[in-house]
Amino acid sequence: MNILGCVILCISALLATDVSAQLDPNGPYQYQRQNTFDLDFMKQVFEHQNSNVILSPFSVKILLSLLYEASDTSFDNSVSKTKEELRNVIQNANVNETRTYYKNLLQSAQREIQDFELNIATNFFVDDFIDVIIKYQQIASVYYDAAVEKVSYSKPTEAANTINNWVSNHTKGRLREIVTPDGLDGAVITLINVIYFKGLWAYPFPEVENNLKPFYGSRGKPTTAQYMEQNGQFYYDNSVELGAQILRLPYRGARLAMFFILPNPDSSIN
């Protein structure tokens, strides 16, 4: 029997809507448009991971969308195989709709909001010999808030420092190394998306010392863990489809939230 595990979906779960719009903290999550990709993506990752993992389906989707924009048509003006495969993966039925979706979302995310800090940044690091057409750079900038920067991959240490410095600047030093010189061997383009978020719970957890209890992982052996406890009214759902319980805890400002998914006793995160 699989023992209980817990999956945490961070703020990207609510990046399917205007982050400047307030949400009912106790109401259901109503923005289902992107959920299929998110759940499928997480399932694929968890099936091949035996340790803790942090992931952002949103980051993957925006980078795949940029690759989709860059993929060309076939010589007979039909949709290329690569473009068709990317469209199927990201479920992109209408490119104009996708562009509008990301443009509105990213513009909303970059607004200065007093309740929390949120920064989403995307960059293309291309080799010196690559000339990116102006039209594509304009599409990337206008709709995806993405920039193109040239680096010399023939100097991998210098290229890695450039990329890592960019990442560190956009995450306020929280993430300082995302690539290594060895990892850039043979690279000509590196696509990077980072999300920085800092917020406070709408309903802070009370400070309790030594609240130690057993936690049951997927291997069946309990470990002692420090727990947080709180009583309140929150959005909750016992999902038959997922075989799990879902809890949403809002951040201050009622614009973003964190989702917790707890598999049922006869299920696991896989």
N, C-alpha and C positions, 0 to 999 in steps of 0.2 A: 504494500500500500504506500502511495506517495504521501509524505508528510507535508504539512502546511508550509507554504512559502509566501513571500510577499513581493509584489512588483510595484514600483513607484513610477508613475508617469509624471514627469515634471511639467513645467509651465507650458511647454510646447503643445500640450493637450488642448489649451485654450487659444492657441495661435491660429485657429480657424476662423476667427472673427475679429472685429475691431476692438483692439485692446483699450481704446479710450471710452468704450461704451460699458456702462455698468451692467452687471448681471445679477440675477436673483441668486443670492448665495445658497439658498435652500432648494432652488428649482433644478430641473433636469438639464443635462447638457444637450443642447438642441442642434449643434452644428456637426452633422454626421458626414459631411461631404468627403472629408479626407480620412475617415476612420478606417476604411478597409485596408488601405495601404499601410497605415500605421500599425495595425494589429498583425497583418501578414509579415511586415518587416520585423517586428519584435519577435514573432514566433520563429522566424528563420534564425535570428541571432541567438535566441535562448536555446535553440536545439543544438547549437554548437559551442555553448559556453558552459563551463562548470564552475565559474566564479562570478562575483558581482560584476555588473556591467552598467554603464551609464550611456544612454544613446539618445539621439534626437532625430526622430523621423522627419521633422520639419527641415532640418539641415540637409538630409539626404534628398528630400523632394525638391528643394530649391536648386541644388546642384544638378540633379538629373534634369530638371526643367531647363536649366541653362545649357546642358549638353544637348537636349532635344532641340533647342533653338539653333544650336551650332551645327547639328547634323544636316547634311545636304540632301537634296532630292536626287533621284537617279537621272541618268542621261536622257531618258525619255520623259522627264518631268513628273514621273510617278514618285510616290513616297518611297524613300530608300528603306532597306531592311532594318538598318540601325534606327532610323527615325521611327519606324513602325514598332519596333521592339520597345523603345523608350516610351512611346505613347501608351503602349499597353501596360507597361510597368507603373507609370505614374498616373494612369487612368486619365489621360489628357485628351478629351474629345474635342475641345475647342480651344485653340491657342490664344485667341483674343480674350476669352473668358479667364484663362489661366493667367495671362498677363495682368488683367484688371485685378484679379484676386490678389496676386503678390504685390502689385503696386499699392493698392489700398491698405493692405495689411502692413507693409513695411513703412509706409508713410505714417500710419497710426502708431506703430511701435516706436518710431523715432520722436514722437511728440514728447515734450517735457511734461512729465506727470509727477506730482509731488509725492505720491504714495509709494512709489518704487522706482528702481533704476532698471531699464531694459535697453540693451544695445544688441542689434543684429547686424553683423558685417559679413560681406562676401567679397572675395577677391580672386582674380585669375593671376597666377604668376607664370608668365610665358617666357620661353627662352628668347635670347636676343635676336635670333635669326627669324623668328616668327612675326609676321605682320598681320595683325588682327584687323579685319575690314571694319571701316568706320560704322557701317550700318549695324553690325553686330554689337560693337561697343556701345552704340546709342541704345539698342534694345536692352542690353544688360544693365546699363545705367538707369534708364528711365523706368523700366518695369521691375527690375530685380535689385536695384540699388547696389549693383556689383561694379567693381572697377577692374581694370587690366593694368598690370605692372610687369615690366620686363626685368628679368634676372639672368645671370649667366650661370647656367647649369654646368658649364665646363669648370666652374669654380664652386664645387658643392658646399664647401664650408661657408663661403660668402653667401651663397643662395639660401642655405639653411638659416643663417643668422638673419637675413632679410625677412624671411617668412616668419620665423619665430618672434622677431621683434614686432612685426605687425600683429601677430596673434596676442602677444603680451600687452601691447598698447590697447587693443580693443577689449581685453578682459581684465584690465586694471591689474595686471601682473598675476592673476590667478592661474593662468595657463601660460607657461613660459617656453615650453618646448613641445611642438607638435610634429616636427620632422627632424631627422638627423642627416648629416652629410651622406652617410652610406645609403639611406633610404631614397636619396635623390639620384642614385646612379641610373643613368639612362633616361631620366625624366626630361620632358620638354614642356609640359604644362602641369601645374598643380592647382587644383581648385580647393579653396578653403572657405568654410562658413563657420563662424563662431557666434555663440549667444551668451551674453553676460546678463545675469539677473540678480538683483538684490532687493529683497522685500521682507516684510514682517507679516506674521500671521494676523488675520483679522481678529482672531480670538486666541491670544497667546496661551501657551501651555504653562500651567503653574510649575514653579521650580520645586522639585521633590528630590531629595538626596537618597541615594542607595535604593532606588526603585528597581531592584534586580529581579528578573523572572526568567524562566527557561524559554528559549526560542528554538523552534523545531525547523531545521532546514530540510532540504530535499533528500539528504542522505539518511535521515531518520534519527540522527543522534542530536539530542538537545544540547544547546550551549547557553550559558548565562549571558544575558544582555540587559543593558540599561533601557528601561521603558519610559515613555511619556504617556500621561493619561489626561483625559479631558472629558467633561460632560457638556453637551450642547446639542443644538438642533442643526444638522447638516444634511446635505443631499446624500442619499444612500440608495443603492439598488442591489438586489440579489439577482444577478444575471443568469438566466437559464442557458442562454446562448454561449456565454463564456465559462459557465460552471464556476463562477467566482462572485465574491461580494465586492462592490465598488463604493468607495467613499471619496467625497470631494471636500477638501479643506480650502476655503478661500483665503487669499492674501488681503492685506489691508488695501482698501480702495474698491473692493468688489469688482475688479476687472480681470484678475488672474487667479488661478487656483491650482492646487496639486491634487492629482487623482491617485488613490491607492487601490490596487487590485489584489485581493486576497483569494487565492484558489480555494475551492471547497476541500474538505478532508479527503475526498476520493479523487482529487485532481492535483495537478502540479502546474508550475509556470510553463512547462513545455506543452 
